[in-house]
């Protein structure tokens, strides 16, 4: 299928030079690039949890044996929760 794509002159010049060095065509480079982008975007992203550390004294003694409800109450203590 034929289509028209507008790209910068500089990018096209670089693509032509690369195609010449590699003995291929600009069309082949464009197809290869599109395939790579489409493949990369089809893959689900890897979930990474961010590091969330805080300076402090560690776990408070009162929290070491507390239930989740008690820990939540401690977190919201004095904050209207």
C-alpha positions in Angstrom: 0.0 0.0 0.0 1.3 3.5 -0.8 1.0 6.3 1.7 2.6 9.7 2.2 4.4 10.6 5.3 5.9 14.0 6.1 9.2 13.9 8.0 11.9 16.4 8.4 14.5 16.8 5.7 17.3 16.1 8.2 15.7 12.9 9.4 15.1 11.7 5.8 18.8 12.5 4.9 20.0 10.4 7.9 17.6 7.6 6.9 18.9 7.6 3.4 22.6 7.5 4.6 21.8 4.6 6.9 19.9 2.7 4.3 22.9 3.1 1.9 25.4 2.0 4.5 23.3 -1.1 5.3 22.4 -1.9 1.7 18.7 -1.5 2.3 15.9 1.0 1.5 14.3 3.8 3.5 11.0 1.9 3.1 12.6 -1.1 4.9 13.9 1.1 7.7 10.5 2.7 8.2 8.8 -0.7 8.2 11.3 -2.1 10.7 10.9 0.9 13.0 7.1 0.7 12.9 7.2 -3.1 13.7 9.5 -2.4 16.7 7.2 0.3 18.0 4.0 -1.7 17.5 5.6 -4.8 19.2 6.9 -2.7 22.1 3.5 -1.1 22.8 1.6 -4.4 22.6 3.6 -5.8 25.5 2.1 -5.0 28.9 4.3 -2.7 30.9 6.2 -4.2 33.8 4.7 -3.1 37.1 7.3 -1.8 39.5 6.5 -0.5 42.9 8.4 2.6 43.8 10.6 2.6 46.8 8.9 4.4 49.7 11.0 4.6 52.7 10.9 7.1 55.5 13.4 8.2 58.1 12.5 7.4 61.6 12.8 5.0 64.5 11.1 2.1 62.8 7.9 0.4 64.0 6.6 1.9 67.3 6.3 -0.7 70.1 2.5 -0.1 70.3 2.1 -1.1 66.7 4.1 -4.3 66.9 1.1 -6.3 68.3 -1.7 -4.1 67.1 -4.4 -5.1 64.6 -4.9 -3.3 61.3 -7.8 -1.4 62.7 -5.7 -0.2 65.6 -2.9 0.8 63.3 -5.3 2.8 61.1 -6.7 4.5 64.2 -3.1 5.4 65.2 -2.4 6.8 61.7 -5.4 9.1 61.8 -5.2 10.0 65.5 -5.6 13.8 65.9 -6.5 14.2 62.2 -10.3 13.9 62.6 -10.4 10.3 61.4 
